[in-house]
Amino acid sequence: MADKIKIVVEQERLRKNMKVGDVVALEEGKVKGVRAMLALFMVDEQGKYLDPAKAEKRLDTLTVDQMLELAPQLLEAANSAVGADPLPESASTTSTGET
């Protein structure tokens, strides 16, 4: 049975790793930028962050619809990081699609 993909966005990790160009790529909906940022926040079954390169490989197995289920939380977190909206210290979401 395949594992679901889970994303956990923590403000500290986001602020230390996300660049302005990443936020722009997310807002523009550029798939490469969305994939790279989702990979940064993907966790395993124990809630530990995955290596981004391994996470990108797992993301590459998603359909576009499945990726789009994960992207809104990431965009919300990015907007919060630049002062647009408040976000809890940690937020998570899971794709309904399985890989």
Residue pairs with C-beta under 8 A, 6 or more apart in sequence:
1 98
2 98
2 99
3 45
3 98
3 99
4 94
4 95
4 96
4 97
4 98
4 99
5 42
5 58
5 59
5 62
5 66
5 70
5 94
5 95
5 97
5 99
6 42
6 43
6 92
6 93
6 94
6 95
7 38
7 41
7 42
7 43
7 70
7 73
7 74
7 92
7 93
7 94
8 41
8 43
8 47
8 49
8 90
8 91
8 92
9 41
9 73
9 74
9 77
9 87
9 90
9 91
9 92
10 41
10 89
10 90
11 77
11 80
11 81
11 87
11 89
11 90
12 89
13 40
13 41
13 49
14 41
14 77
14 78
14 81
15 81
17 40
18 37
18 40
18 78
18 81
20 82
21 33
22 33
22 36
22 37
22 78
23 78
23 79
23 81
23 82
24 33
25 32
25 33
25 34
25 36
25 37
26 33
26 34
26 37
26 71
26 74
26 75
26 78
27 75
27 78
31 64
31 67
34 67
34 71
34 74
35 56
35 59
35 60
35 67
36 52
36 56
37 74
37 78
38 55
38 59
38 67
38 70
38 71
38 74
39 50
39 52
39 53
39 55
39 56
39 59
40 49
40 52
40 55
41 49
41 74
42 49
42 50
42 52
42 55
42 58
42 59
43 49
43 50
43 92
44 50
50 58
58 99
59 67
61 99
62 95
62 97
62 99
63 97
65 97
66 95
66 96
66 97
67 95
69 93
69 95
69 96
69 97
70 93
70 95
73 91
73 92
73 93
76 85
76 87
76 91
77 87
77 91
79 85
80 86
80 87
81 87
